[in-house]
Amino acid sequence: MTKFSTVKQPNVVFVFADQWRAQATGYSGNPDVRTPHLDALARQSVNFTHAVSGCPVCTPYRASLLTGQYPLTHGLFMNDVCLSNRAVSLAQAFTAGGYDTAYIGKWHVDGHGRSVYIPPERRQGFDYWKVLECTHDYRHSAYYEGNSAEKRYWPGYDAEAQTADAQAYLRAHTHADKPFLLVVSWAPPHDPYGTAPDSFRQWYDPQSITLPSNVPESLAGQARERIAGYYAHVSALDACVGRLVDTLRETGLEQDTLLVFTSDHGDMLGSQGQWNKQRPYEESIRVPFLLRYPGMSGWTPHATDVLIDAPDIMPTLLNLCHLPVPETVEGRDCSPQVQGHPAPVEDAALILCVQPFGQFTRMHHGGREFRGIRTKRHTYVRSLDGPWLLYDNREDPFQLHNRVADPAFEGIRLALEDRLQAGLKARNDSFLPGSEYVRRWGYPLDETGTVPYSN
């Protein structure tokens, strides 16, 4: 790769949460959740209203973010496996373009244990480093700093402490000679749901939660309890977003900084009678995605319905920063939509689950391998047994009516099947059982059907 520095590049602050579904924001129309800072940011941003997590699991998303590749290319189609150095990474591409790089928070692509020190050769090129592989113990959250193998702990609620560290980084780079890429990776609002700061937990009474119509009545009480705790995490992170936005303004970095807020995947929270992620439903695959860059020529906040997916993020950011896209990248550039161009009329995103983790998940909670396609209007999904789901998301936003066997939808199903097969062919995906991909990549599985990990 050659350096590309003939045009002034913006700073990049990329902020993402773990398991924050698109429906859990005020600006998306949710009547219960309080996200005033994100609501304000949305009014200043390009709002990607159809952003998806094509493989809605933590590690696959993160590997696609860092490489611009699809899961069956980088090989991290399940949690707790290690990302290789074969692809040019996000940090390496920005470094070659003259940027400083920083990563704060949850990593989850190292695969050597969730609490172990990650050496520099497995950091994908990031310089500033305050990271732990993975924890959801938000009040006793460890990390490693720089090249020290000494385990440290974030004070209090980890996302707030990580945000304070990101604010300090911004202040230290206010007058820097080089632009920077700063990635902030929060682990909430991922469960456990009852561990947000008390001040935010007090905002939400489970009995006042409005449940979507696709939550079965038998799960209503449990869903309300979980959603109340989930929203408390969401509001705590919303306040963190506000602090970052304030710091960008106070330091004078706002105009020249491209700010992104998004999430790695969603959370079912009882919808369709399901929990967590790895599902093809809207609550699992749809994520928030806001991008603000006020210093861009002709900047105008607007909404776009382009179906941006994790592999598309790296080429989009590089193009907005006037940097070359490495040949190893597979995702597409969505910067034209940032600049106001309409999304392709026939736009679509592939969605997939290669290896549902845990035999219990597969047997008792509807987890299964799938391949599917999300268009602007429809969701169509196949399992290994054949066509499984077909929803008209415009007429049926809560996906209450599966039309896959409805004769009135046969023409739509066949057309979507053709588009799905074309997409799989383009990705060289034969849709084999997940165990076959596990065998090909040489991953060990424990008795629960997932890769064993250690703390």
Order of alpha helices (4+ residues) and beta strands (2+ residues): beta-alpha-beta-alpha-alpha-alpha-beta-beta-beta-beta-alpha-beta-alpha-alpha-beta-alpha-beta-beta-alpha-alpha-beta-alpha-beta-beta-beta-alpha-alpha
